[in-house]
């Protein structure tokens, strides 16, 4: 019952059933989402590059340790 009343409340709100172009909206209702979107993509790319860099560094460390171990076992 509460879901139906919530649905009716949204359906009966004025202005929700018609399209309003962005140019016709008042400045207080405009959201410049472009910078937020660019910042989000930049953050994801930087985080991904940092993650790949840390994996690369750990891989070099493991390869070095394996090379040292191989040299130690070859001497026996």
Backbone as JSON Lines, residues from 0, in Angstrom:
{"i":0,"aa":"X","n":[0.83,-1.19,0.0],"ca":[0.0,0.0,0.0],"c":[0.88,1.26,0.0]}
{"i":1,"aa":"X","n":[1.95,1.23,0.78],"ca":[2.83,2.4,0.84],"c":[3.52,2.61,-0.5]}
{"i":2,"aa":"X","n":[3.85,1.53,-1.19],"ca":[4.5,1.64,-2.49],"c":[3.57,2.31,-3.5]}
{"i":3,"aa":"X","n":[2.31,1.98,-3.47],"ca":[1.35,2.57,-4.4],"c":[1.18,4.05,-4.13]}
{"i":4,"aa":"X","n":[1.11,4.43,-2.86],"ca":[0.96,5.85,-2.54],"c":[2.21,6.63,-2.93]}
{"i":5,"aa":"X","n":[3.38,6.01,-2.79],"ca":[4.62,6.65,-3.2],"c":[4.65,6.82,-4.72]}
{"i":6,"aa":"X","n":[4.19,5.81,-5.43],"ca":[4.13,5.88,-6.89],"c":[3.17,6.98,-7.34]}
{"i":7,"aa":"X","n":[2.03,7.07,-6.69],"ca":[1.06,8.11,-7.04],"c":[1.61,9.49,-6.72]}
{"i":8,"aa":"X","n":[2.36,9.62,-5.66],"ca":[2.93,10.92,-5.31],"c":[3.89,11.39,-6.38]}
{"i":9,"aa":"X","n":[4.7,10.48,-6.92],"ca":[5.6,10.86,-7.99],"c":[4.86,11.11,-9.3]}
{"i":10,"aa":"X","n":[3.81,10.37,-9.55],"ca":[3.06,10.51,-10.8],"c":[2.27,11.81,-10.83]}
{"i":11,"aa":"X","n":[1.84,12.29,-9.69],"ca":[1.01,13.47,-9.64],"c":[1.79,14.77,-9.46]}
{"i":12,"aa":"X","n":[3.09,14.7,-9.46],"ca":[3.88,15.92,-9.31],"c":[3.81,16.73,-10.59]}
{"i":13,"aa":"X","n":[3.68,18.04,-10.47],"ca":[3.56,18.87,-11.67],"c":[4.89,18.95,-12.42]}
{"i":14,"aa":"X","n":[4.82,18.95,-13.74],"ca":[5.99,19.14,-14.57],"c":[6.79,17.88,-14.86]}
{"i":15,"aa":"X","n":[6.39,16.74,-14.33],"ca":[7.17,15.54,-14.57],"c":[6.76,14.84,-15.86]}
{"i":16,"aa":"X","n":[5.65,15.21,-16.43],"ca":[5.19,14.5,-17.62],"c":[5.54,15.22,-18.92]}
{"i":17,"aa":"X","n":[6.2,16.36,-18.84],"ca":[6.51,17.09,-20.06],"c":[8.01,17.32,-20.18]}
{"i":18,"aa":"X","n":[8.47,17.42,-21.4],"ca":[9.89,17.63,-21.67],"c":[10.2,19.12,-21.64]}
{"i":19,"aa":"X","n":[11.25,19.49,-20.94],"ca":[11.69,20.88,-20.89],"c":[13.14,20.91,-21.39]}
{"i":20,"aa":"X","n":[13.4,21.65,-22.47],"ca":[14.77,21.73,-22.97],"c":[15.71,22.35,-21.92]}
{"i":21,"aa":"X","n":[16.96,21.99,-22.0],"ca":[17.94,22.47,-21.03],"c":[18.09,23.99,-21.09]}
{"i":22,"aa":"X","n":[17.96,24.56,-22.28],"ca":[18.09,26.0,-22.43],"c":[16.96,26.75,-21.71]}
{"i":23,"aa":"X","n":[15.8,26.11,-21.54],"ca":[14.67,26.76,-20.9],"c":[14.65,26.61,-19.39]}
{"i":24,"aa":"X","n":[15.56,25.83,-18.83],"ca":[15.59,25.65,-17.38],"c":[16.21,26.87,-16.71]}
{"i":25,"aa":"X","n":[15.76,27.19,-15.51],"ca":[16.41,28.28,-14.78],"c":[17.82,27.87,-14.36]}
{"i":26,"aa":"X","n":[18.72,28.83,-14.17],"ca":[20.12,28.49,-13.84],"c":[20.26,27.69,-12.55]}
{"i":27,"aa":"X","n":[19.32,27.79,-11.64],"ca":[19.44,27.04,-10.38],"c":[19.17,25.56,-10.57]}
{"i":28,"aa":"X","n":[18.52,25.16,-11.65],"ca":[18.2,23.75,-11.88],"c":[19.15,23.09,-12.87]}
{"i":29,"aa":"X","n":[20.08,23.82,-13.42],"ca":[21.04,23.24,-14.36],"c":[22.19,22.65,-13.57]}
{"i":30,"aa":"X","n":[22.63,21.48,-13.98],"ca":[23.76,20.82,-13.34],"c":[24.83,20.61,-14.4]}
{"i":31,"aa":"X","n":[25.96,21.2,-14.17],"ca":[27.07,21.03,-15.11],"c":[27.78,19.73,-14.75]}
{"i":32,"aa":"X","n":[27.3,18.64,-15.3],"ca":[27.83,17.31,-14.97],"c":[29.08,16.97,-15.74]}
{"i":33,"aa":"X","n":[29.41,17.73,-16.75],"ca":[30.59,17.44,-17.56],"c":[31.88,17.38,-16.75]}
{"i":34,"aa":"X","n":[32.17,18.39,-15.95],"ca":[33.4,18.33,-15.14],"c":[33.42,17.15,-14.16]}
{"i":35,"aa":"X","n":[32.27,16.82,-13.59],"ca":[32.21,15.68,-12.67],"c":[32.5,14.37,-13.41]}
{"i":36,"aa":"X","n":[31.96,14.24,-14.61],"ca":[32.18,13.04,-15.4],"c":[33.65,12.91,-15.8]}
{"i":37,"aa":"X","n":[34.25,14.0,-16.21],"ca":[35.66,13.99,-16.59],"c":[36.52,13.66,-15.37]}
{"i":38,"aa":"X","n":[36.19,14.24,-14.23],"ca":[36.95,13.97,-13.01],"c":[36.83,12.5,-12.6]}
{"i":39,"aa":"X","n":[35.64,11.93,-12.75],"ca":[35.44,10.52,-12.39],"c":[36.26,9.61,-13.31]}
{"i":40,"aa":"X","n":[36.22,9.87,-14.61],"ca":[37.0,9.07,-15.54],"c":[38.5,9.22,-15.28]}
{"i":41,"aa":"X","n":[38.94,10.45,-14.99],"ca":[40.35,10.68,-14.7],"c":[40.77,9.93,-13.45]}
{"i":42,"aa":"X","n":[39.92,9.95,-12.43],"ca":[40.23,9.24,-11.19],"c":[40.36,7.74,-11.44]}
{"i":43,"aa":"X","n":[39.43,7.18,-12.21],"ca":[39.47,5.75,-12.5],"c":[40.73,5.4,-13.28]}
{"i":44,"aa":"X","n":[41.1,6.2,-14.28],"ca":[42.3,5.91,-15.05],"c":[43.56,6.02,-14.21]}
{"i":45,"aa":"X","n":[43.63,7.04,-13.35],"ca":[44.8,7.19,-12.48],"c":[44.89,6.02,-11.52]}
{"i":46,"aa":"X","n":[43.76,5.62,-10.94],"ca":[43.75,4.48,-10.01],"c":[44.16,3.2,-10.73]}
{"i":47,"aa":"X","n":[43.68,3.0,-11.94],"ca":[44.05,1.82,-12.72],"c":[45.54,1.8,-13.05]}
{"i":48,"aa":"X","n":[46.07,2.94,-13.46],"ca":[47.5,3.02,-13.77],"c":[48.33,2.77,-12.51]}
{"i":49,"aa":"X","n":[47.93,3.31,-11.38],"ca":[48.66,3.08,-10.13],"c":[48.63,1.6,-9.76]}
{"i":50,"aa":"X","n":[47.47,0.97,-9.91],"ca":[47.34,-0.45,-9.6],"c":[48.23,-1.3,-10.51]}
{"i":51,"aa":"X","n":[48.24,-1.0,-11.79],"ca":[49.1,-1.74,-12.73],"c":[50.57,-1.51,-12.43]}
{"i":52,"aa":"X","n":[50.94,-0.29,-12.03],"ca":[52.32,0.0,-11.67],"c":[52.75,-0.81,-10.46]}
{"i":53,"aa":"X","n":[51.86,-0.92,-9.45],"ca":[52.22,-1.71,-8.27],"c":[52.36,-3.19,-8.62]}
{"i":54,"aa":"X","n":[51.52,-3.7,-9.49],"ca":[51.65,-5.09,-9.92],"c":[52.97,-5.29,-10.66]}
{"i":55,"aa":"X","n":[53.32,-4.37,-11.53],"ca":[54.57,-4.45,-12.28],"c":[55.77,-4.47,-11.34]}
{"i":56,"aa":"X","n":[55.75,-3.6,-10.32],"ca":[56.86,-3.56,-9.36],"c":[56.96,-4.87,-8.57]}
{"i":57,"aa":"X","n":[55.82,-5.41,-8.14],"ca":[55.84,-6.68,-7.41],"c":[56.33,-7.83,-8.29]}
{"i":58,"aa":"X","n":[55.95,-7.8,-9.56],"ca":[56.39,-8.84,-10.48],"c":[57.91,-8.8,-10.67]}
{"i":59,"aa":"X","n":[58.46,-7.6,-10.78],"ca":[59.92,-7.47,-10.88],"c":[60.58,-8.03,-9.63]}
{"i":60,"aa":"X","n":[60.03,-7.75,-8.46],"ca":[60.6,-8.25,-7.21],"c":[60.56,-9.78,-7.16]}
{"i":61,"aa":"X","n":[59.44,-10.37,-7.56],"ca":[59.32,-11.83,-7.55],"c":[60.28,-12.45,-8.55]}
{"i":62,"aa":"X","n":[60.42,-11.86,-9.73],"ca":[61.36,-12.39,-10.72],"c":[62.8,-12.33,-10.2]}
{"i":63,"aa":"X","n":[63.14,-11.26,-9.52],"ca":[64.48,-11.14,-8.94],"c":[64.71,-12.21,-7.89]}
{"i":64,"aa":"X","n":[63.74,-12.42,-7.04],"ca":[63.86,-13.45,-6.01],"c":[63.96,-14.84,-6.62]}
{"i":65,"aa":"X","n":[63.23,-15.09,-7.7],"ca":[63.31,-16.39,-8.37],"c":[64.69,-16.6,-9.0]}
{"i":66,"aa":"X","n":[65.25,-15.54,-9.57],"ca":[66.58,-15.64,-10.17],"c":[67.64,-15.94,-9.1]}
{"i":67,"aa":"X","n":[67.54,-15.28,-7.95],"ca":[68.48,-15.52,-6.86],"c":[68.33,-16.96,-6.36]}
{"i":68,"aa":"X","n":[67.1,-17.42,-6.2],"ca":[66.86,-18.79,-5.76],"c":[67.39,-19.82,-6.75]}
{"i":69,"aa":"X","n":[67.22,-19.53,-8.05],"ca":[67.73,-20.45,-9.08],"c":[69.26,-20.51,-9.02]}
{"i":70,"aa":"X","n":[69.91,-19.4,-8.77],"ca":[71.36,-19.39,-8.66],"c":[71.83,-20.18,-7.43]}
{"i":71,"aa":"X","n":[71.09,-20.05,-6.32],"ca":[71.46,-20.77,-5.11],"c":[71.29,-22.28,-5.26]}
{"i":72,"aa":"X","n":[70.21,-22.69,-5.94],"ca":[69.99,-24.11,-6.12],"c":[70.92,-24.71,-7.17]}
{"i":73,"aa":"X","n":[71.4,-23.92,-8.1],"ca":[72.33,-24.43,-9.12],"c":[73.71,-24.71,-8.53]}
{"i":74,"aa":"X","n":[74.06,-24.06,-7.46],"ca":[75.36,-24.24,-6.81],"c":[75.44,-25.54,-6.04]}
{"i":75,"aa":"X","n":[74.34,-26.09,-5.68],"ca":[74.34,-27.32,-4.85],"c":[74.68,-28.53,-5.63]}
